[in-house]
């Protein structure tokens, strides 16, 4: 099997069976092409089904020459592992040569989190007298109340809101849908915003889109970033935050409050529980800080 054919098969697998986005597929394939570039330096250049652990260890040494940091190297190795797991699954090879490949130590970068007080401060500086005020408040309440990604916020539709049941339907990565419960406060802000939205002249094709700009079109991701940063600055929040910060805060506050990790995983739309477990680390930091501050022996 040659590299080109193997990569095309891998791409189809990622798209059709794993339901990954185009961006994610391109990232995986980019990592495989780095291995192809290395293989072409060898004599003779091995085909994908002839790659062994010795080749892969030499590949890691080859990567060192590009002065990539540990996090980048770990991401590349993760992509290589996914490729060879697919090759085994596809019966192209019998044994996975990447199984014994060691990952570089990257440490764990914990996400920035807002306190409940900081979130309330951001909400309090929203000017409800201006035309975008209700919309911006509904956006913040929905991101924090449901843990939505920025792409999920801009693609949210009116038909995705179930006011009576108290749920929203969210379309996440790979077009996978999930049902997320939303609190009364966020639902109320959406209702109030929809009343204001009726005064907009909506562009054809955007009638069902929930959050619109003043021209009646779907908001862009960049615009949501701008809204969040301007509000944080106005509220004197001394942290570098983004729309994703509200998602992190949503998950962290749930874990701190005793929510089940599996339930949080479901609401966030994480494919793996390992991804969600970062919030248990945040919770441990929170608990450790509480012990140091309040325990009489500390």
N, C-alpha and C positions, 0 to 999 in steps of 0.2 A: 504493500500500500504506500502511495507517495503522499507527501505532505499536503499538497493542494486538495486531494480527494478527502484525506482525513480531516482537514480543517473545515471543508464544506459540510461534511457529515456532522461534525461537532457543532457547527453553527445551526444546522437544522434541528439538532437535538436541543440546544439551548432555547431556540425560539419556540418550537412546537411542544416539546415535552416539559421543559422547565418554565416556559412562558415568561422568559426574561425580556426586558426592554431592549430596544436596538442599541442604546448606550451601553448596557451591561454586556450584551453579546460582543460588541466592538472591543470592549475592554478585555474580555477573556481572549478573544482572537488575537489582539495585540500582544498579549503575553506569550501566546504560542508562537507568533512570528519572531519573537526574540529568541526562542529556543531554535527555530529554523535557522536564524542568522548564525547562531553559535554552531549548529550542526554542519553548516557549510564551511566552517573553518577547519573541520576535521578531514582526514584522508584515510579511507573514502568517507564521504558524508553519509551518516546513517539515516535510513528511513524511519518514520515514527515507530513502526513495530520492532525496530532493532535497537531502540534507545534503552540503555540500562542505567543502573544506579551510578555507575562510574561516570558515565556521560553527564548525568545530572549534577553530580558533585563538581565536576569540572565546569559545568555551565554556571553554577553558583560562583565559583572562583572568577569566571569570565565576567559575570555581572559586577563583581567588586571593582573591576577596572573602570567602571562608569561612575563610581563614587555615589551610588544610590544609597539612600538611607535605609535603615532596617525595615521601616514600615512599607516602603515601596518594594523592597525585595520580598517581603512576606506576601504582599499582594500578588506579585508575579508567581511565586511558588504556589500560592493558592490556585491560581489559574492553571498552572501546569498540572497540579494534582487533579483538578476537575477534568482536564483533558484525558489523562491516563485512566481515570476511573471510568470515563465514557468508553475508552478503548476496550477495557475489560468487559463492560456491560454489553458492548457491541460484538463481543467474541472476536475482536481483532487480535488481542493478545491474551495470554493466560494469566500473567502476573503483572501487577502494577509496580513499575520500577520506582515510582515516586513515593511509595508507602513508607520507606525508611528515610526519606529526605527530611532533614531537620529544618524547622522554621527559625529564622533569627528572632532574638528577643526584641520585642517592640515596646514593651510596657503597655499600659492601658490608659489611653487618653479619655478621661471622663468628661462628658459634655457639660457645658455651662448650664446652670439651672437658676431660675428665678424663684424667689420666695413668694408666698401668697401676698405678702405686703407689697412687694415690688410689682406684682401683676396688678393688684388693686391700684397702685400708684399710676401705672400706665393707662389703665381704664379711666382713671379720674381726670386725666389731662385731655381726653378726647372732647373736642368741641362739638356738641350735638346741635348747635345752631347752624352749622354749615352743612352744605348739601351732602358731603361725604361722611359726616359724623356718625350717623346710624350704621352705615355700611362698615366703617372701620371698627366700631365697637362690636358688631356682630362677627366680624372676621376674627378679632382677638378672642372673643368668648368661645367661638367654635374651635379655633386651633387649640386653645387650652382645655376646653370642655370635652373635646373628643380625641385629642392627640393626633390631629391630622398633619400630614406633610403639606408643604406649600403647593405642590402639584395637585394634591387632592382638594385643597381649598379652591384653587382657580377652576377646577373642573366640576365642582359640586353643582348639582342642578336642583331646581325647586322641586322637581318630581322625586328627588332623593330624600326629601324631608318628610318624616311621618310624625306630625305634631301630636296626634292623639296617642300614638303608641310610645312616643318619646325616643325614637331612633332615627338615625340617618344611615343612608346607604352610601358607602365610600368605595370608589374605584381606585385601587392602589397600584403598586408596581405589577407589570405584566398583565394589566387589565383585570386583576383579581379583585373581586368584590367582597366586602365584609359589611356586617351590620354593627354599628357602634351606638350604644346608648348615649343620649345627650341630655344634660340637666335642664331644668326648667328655665334657669337664667339665660343660657345660651339660646334655647328655643324661643324665649320671649324676645330677645334681641333680634333674632332672625325675623320674627313676625313683625316687629316694629320697622325693621329695615325694608321688608317687602312692601309695607304701606308706602314708604318713601320711594321705593323703586318704581312704583306704578306711574310716577310722574315723569320717568325717563322715556325718551324716544329710543326704543330698543331696535338694534340692527337685526335684519332678517337672519335667522340661523342662530341667534343668541337668546331667543325668547325664553328658553328653559334654564339658561345659565343663571345661577343665583347671584354671584358677585360681579357687578358690572362697573366699568369706568363711566365717566360723565358723558362719553359719546355713545353709551349703550352697547359697548362691546365687552367681551370677557376680559377680566383683569389679567395682566401678565404676572409672571413670577417676580420679575424685577420690581413691579409696582408694589407688590406685597412686602418685599424686602424693604423698600423705601418707606412705606407706611410704618413698619415696625421700628425701624431705626430712628425715624423722626419722632415717634411717640416716646421711645426710650430716652432720647436726648431731652425732650421736653419734660419728662418725669425725673430727670437727673439720675438715671440709672447708670452707674459707673461700671458697666459690663459690656463686652462686645457680644451683642445678641443678634439673632436672626429669627425668621419664622419657626425654624426647627427648635429654637430654645423653648418655645411653648409646648412642643411635643415632648421634649425632655422633661420639662417641668410637670406636665400631665402625668407621665409615667412615674417619676420620682415621688410625687406627692401621693399617688395611689399606693406605691410600695411602702412608703413611710406610714401610711394610714392602715396598713395591714392587708392590702389587696392580694389575692392569689396571683402568683407569677404567671400561671397559664392564662388567667383571665386577662391580664395586662398584655401578654403576647397576642392574644386573639384581637384585642382592641387596637393594638398598634399595627397589626397585619404582618408581624414578623414570621418568616417561614420557619426559622429555627429558634428554639428557646434560648440558645446560647447568646443570640443577639440581645434578647431581653434581659439577660442576666447582668448586663452592665449596670442596670439600675439597682440590683442588690448590692453592688459594690458602693454605689452612691449612698444607699441606705446604711451600710455599715459605717461609712464615714460620718454620716449624720448621728448614728448611735454612739460612735466613739467620741464625737465632739460633745454629745450630751453627757456621757459618763465623766469626761474630763471637767466639764463645767459644773456639774451638779452633784457628783458623788462625793461624800465626805472624805473618802480616802484618797481622792485625787488632788 
